[in-house]
């Protein structure tokens, strides 16, 4: 039975191991974004500082969310972003969420994780009496 009342909610460490594994994967992705993607964004912002900060109020110039939003306002008008949005639209219209050309390295990592998870469940299917889909 789900824990809906605040006083009955469990902490992360008390949750089911499958939930913890999913959170670990999300944490790995978050670390990659924090340690790789955001520094690229901050470098771009630094290189375009006058344009990015042109409409940011003085009292919000140190607010990362506000500065990123201002930078995104500029980026989404650039041709590379527009081409990317068009490719994304084409991809979704084609209905190919696992397209081999889309993020092949990350897709490969994820496929391996999923495969290992299915194998682990299959190894225990008898003990779990066929209750695992």
Long-range contacts (C-beta under 8 A, 24 or more apart in sequence): 21-117, 25-113, 41-68, 41-71, 44-71, 44-75, 45-71, 48-74
